[in-house]
Amino acid sequence: MVTSTLTLKKRRNGVYMNEDKKYKNQAGLLNVTDYDYLTIAIVGCGSIGSFLGLALSKLGFKKFVLIDPDKIEAHNVCTQVYHSNRVGDYKVRHLKAVISGNHEEGANIATHTEKLKKGSIIDADIVFSCVDSMDSRRSIARAVIDSVEKNGKPRLLIDGRMHRLVYRVFTVLTEDKESMKSYITSLQGKGHSGACTEKGIIQNVFGVVSVMIEQLRKVLEGHAFPGIVDCDLERYKQSPRNIKTDWKSSGVNA
């Protein structure tokens, strides 16, 4: 387990002050009004990224950067947050509408339909990597490193991977050079090459999104967290791991 050394200023010093009590049922677990000033980047707005955006907005986060060049296709509807009447629209545009719908007072959401490339900067405090290829993950990692060198952020990178009924979540504090090095090493190779009809199913999507958000909560609240979480839903087996020593262990590299 890793103890979070990430120090993010709490806006209201832990005092719950949401006048309309909108988030009262969760405030004892995560008082998001302490952290809603943070900008969260979601790179990849497909199965994982779309439901992650929905869930984070339900928690109360309001500032997002959504990055995905893809448009909604018919087969996306069964495992992503999108509606069938939006097929052909950019994913980031529909996800922006979904997130905005949870905030009557408005949300601050930037959308980008270009792929990350050499020299790209991600202007966010936290980055969620929700893509489905190792090439894309390498592009995200490169952009994160360049952004940290230029702007001192993002401070946190969480990477969700899944295939069939298994998933893996990496959680890395970008200031931890040893963990970042191990994470970069985990990006070698091409990843999983199984049948396209076994890429994912909705319960696995919900599982990986839940773990990614819980990792975020642990980091924000200063709790110890595992650098890697593996889960096999078919066998109901979940394994927390140490990112510095266990990144080679069996898991998902889809």
C-alpha positions in Angstrom: 0.0 0.0 0.0 1.1 3.5 -0.8 0.5 6.4 1.6 -0.7 9.5 -0.3 1.7 12.4 -0.2 -0.5 14.5 -2.4 -1.4 17.7 -0.7 -4.4 19.4 -2.4 -5.8 22.4 -0.6 -9.3 21.8 0.8 -11.5 24.7 -0.2 -13.5 24.9 3.0 -11.2 23.1 5.4 -13.4 20.0 5.7 -16.5 21.8 6.7 -19.6 20.8 4.8 -21.3 24.0 3.5 -23.5 23.0 0.6 -26.6 25.0 1.2 -29.0 22.9 -0.7 -27.7 19.7 0.9 -27.4 18.1 -2.5 -24.5 15.9 -1.5 -25.4 15.3 2.1 -25.6 11.5 1.8 -22.0 11.2 0.7 -20.4 14.1 2.6 -19.1 11.9 5.4 -17.2 9.8 2.8 -16.1 12.5 0.4 -17.0 16.1 0.8 -16.6 17.1 -2.8 -17.1 20.8 -2.0 -13.5 20.6 -0.7 -12.2 19.6 -4.0 -14.6 20.8 -6.7 -12.1 23.5 -7.8 -9.9 20.7 -9.2 -9.8 20.1 -13.0 -10.2 16.5 -14.0 -9.1 15.3 -17.4 -10.7 12.2 -18.9 -8.7 10.9 -21.9 -10.8 8.4 -23.8 -14.6 8.9 -23.4 -15.7 5.4 -24.3 -17.0 2.6 -22.0 -14.8 3.6 -19.0 -14.5 7.3 -19.6 -18.1 8.0 -20.3 -19.4 6.4 -17.1 -16.5 7.8 -15.1 -17.5 11.3 -16.2 -21.1 10.6 -15.3 -20.1 9.3 -11.8 -17.7 12.1 -11.1 -20.3 14.6 -11.9 -22.8 12.8 -9.6 -20.2 13.1 -6.9 -20.1 16.9 -7.5 -17.0 17.6 -9.6 -17.6 20.4 -12.0 -14.4 21.1 -13.9 -13.5 18.7 -16.7 -11.3 18.4 -19.8 -12.7 15.7 -22.1 -10.4 14.3 -24.8 -11.5 11.9 -27.5 -11.5 12.1 -31.3 -14.1 9.4 -31.8 -17.7 9.7 -32.7 -20.5 7.6 -31.2 -21.2 4.3 -33.1 -24.2 2.0 -32.8 -22.2 -0.7 -30.9 -21.2 1.9 -28.3 -24.7 2.3 -26.9 -24.7 -1.0 -24.9 -21.5 -0.3 -22.9 -21.3 3.5 -22.9 -23.4 6.3 -21.5 -24.5 7.5 -24.9 -28.0 7.3 -26.4 -28.9 5.8 -29.7 -30.2 9.1 -31.1 -26.8 10.6 -30.7 -25.0 8.1 -33.0 -22.6 10.1 -35.3 -22.1 12.8 -32.7 -18.7 13.3 -31.0 -18.5 11.5 -27.7 -17.0 14.5 -25.9 -20.0 16.6 -26.9 -22.6 14.2 -25.6 -20.6 13.5 -22.5 -20.4 17.2 -21.8 -24.2 17.4 -22.0 -24.5 14.5 -19.7 -22.2 16.0 -17.1 -23.8 19.5 -17.4 -27.2 18.0 -16.7 -26.1 17.1 -13.2 -25.2 20.7 -12.3 -28.0 23.3 -12.3 -25.5 26.0 -11.5 -23.4 25.0 -14.5 -20.1 23.2 -15.0 -16.8 24.2 -16.6 -16.1 21.6 -19.4 -13.6 21.8 -22.2 -13.8 19.3 -25.0 -11.1 18.3 -27.5 -11.6 16.1 -30.5 -7.9 15.9 -31.5 -5.6 13.0 -30.5 -2.8 13.7 -28.1 0.5 14.1 -30.0 4.1 15.0 -29.2 4.2 18.2 -27.3 0.5 18.0 -26.1 -0.1 19.5 -22.7 -3.0 18.4 -20.4 -4.1 21.3 -18.3 -5.6 19.5 -15.4 -4.9 18.5 -11.8 -5.9 14.9 -12.2 -5.8 12.7 -15.3 -7.8 9.6 -15.9 -6.5 7.4 -18.7 -9.5 5.5 -20.1 -8.3 4.4 -23.5 -8.2 1.0 -25.1 -4.7 0.6 -26.6 -1.1 0.8 -25.3 -0.2 3.3 -28.0 -2.8 5.7 -26.6 -1.6 5.1 -23.0 1.9 5.9 -24.1 0.7 9.1 -25.7 -1.1 10.0 -22.4 1.9 9.2 -20.3 4.2 11.3 -22.5 1.7 14.3 -22.3 1.5 13.9 -18.5 5.3 14.0 -18.1 5.5 17.0 -20.4 2.7 18.8 -18.5 4.3 18.1 -15.1 7.7 19.5 -16.4 6.0 22.6 -17.8 3.2 23.3 -15.3 3.8 21.2 -12.2 0.6 19.2 -12.9 -1.2 16.9 -13.2 -0.4 15.6 -9.7 -2.3 12.3 -10.1 -2.7 9.7 -12.9 -5.2 6.9 -12.7 -5.3 4.4 -15.6 -8.2 1.9 -16.0 -7.8 -1.2 -18.3 -10.3 -4.0 -18.9 -11.0 -7.0 -21.1 -13.8 -9.5 -20.9 -14.6 -9.8 -17.1 -11.2 -8.7 -15.7 -9.8 -5.2 -15.1 -6.8 -3.5 -13.7 -6.4 0.0 -12.3 -3.0 1.8 -11.9 -2.8 4.8 -9.5 0.3 7.0 -9.7 1.4 10.1 -8.0 3.3 12.0 -10.7 5.8 13.3 -8.2 6.8 9.7 -7.3 9.5 9.2 -9.9 10.0 5.5 -9.0 6.3 4.7 -9.4 6.1 6.7 -12.6 9.1 4.7 -14.0 7.4 1.4 -13.1 4.1 2.6 -14.7 5.9 3.6 -17.9 7.5 0.2 -18.1 4.1 -1.4 -17.8 3.2 0.3 -21.1 5.5 -1.9 -23.2 4.1 -4.2 -25.8 0.8 -4.1 -27.7 -1.6 -5.2 -25.0 -4.5 -7.7 -25.3 -5.4 -9.0 -28.8 -8.5 -11.1 -28.0 -11.8 -11.2 -29.9 -13.5 -7.9 -30.5 -16.7 -9.4 -29.2 -15.0 -9.9 -25.7 -13.7 -6.4 -25.1 -16.0 -5.6 -22.3 -19.5 -5.9 -20.8 -21.4 -3.4 -18.7 -20.8 -4.9 -15.3 -17.0 -4.8 -15.8 -17.3 -1.2 -16.9 -19.1 -0.3 -13.6 -16.5 -2.3 -11.6 -13.4 -0.6 -13.0 -15.1 2.9 -12.8 -15.9 2.2 -9.1 -12.4 1.3 -8.3 -11.0 4.3 -10.1 -13.2 6.6 -8.1 -12.4 4.9 -4.8 -8.7 5.3 -5.6 -9.3 9.0 -6.2 -11.1 9.3 -2.9 -8.3 7.6 -1.0 -5.7 9.9 -2.5 -7.7 13.1 -1.9 -8.4 12.1 1.7 -4.8 11.1 2.4 -5.5 7.4 2.9 -3.2 4.5 1.9 -3.9 3.1 -1.5 -2.7 0.2 -3.6 -0.7 1.2 -6.7 -2.4 -1.5 -8.7 -5.8 -3.2 -8.3 -6.6 -6.4 -10.3 -10.1 -7.8 -10.4 -11.5 -10.9 -12.0 -15.3 -10.7 -11.8 -15.8 -14.3 -13.2 -13.9 -15.7 -10.1 -14.8 -12.8 -7.7 -11.1 -12.3 -7.1 -9.6 -8.9 -6.4 -5.9 -8.3 -5.7 -4.3 -5.1 -4.6 -0.6 -4.8 -5.7 2.5 -2.7 -5.3 3.1 -0.7 -8.5 6.9 -0.6 -7.9 7.3 -4.4 -7.7 4.2 -6.0 -9.2 3.6 -4.3 -12.5 4.6 -7.4 -14.3 2.0 -9.6 -12.5 -0.9 -11.0 -14.3 -3.5 -8.4 -15.2 -5.1 -6.5 -18.1 -3.1 -4.7 -20.7 -6.0 -4.2 -23.2 
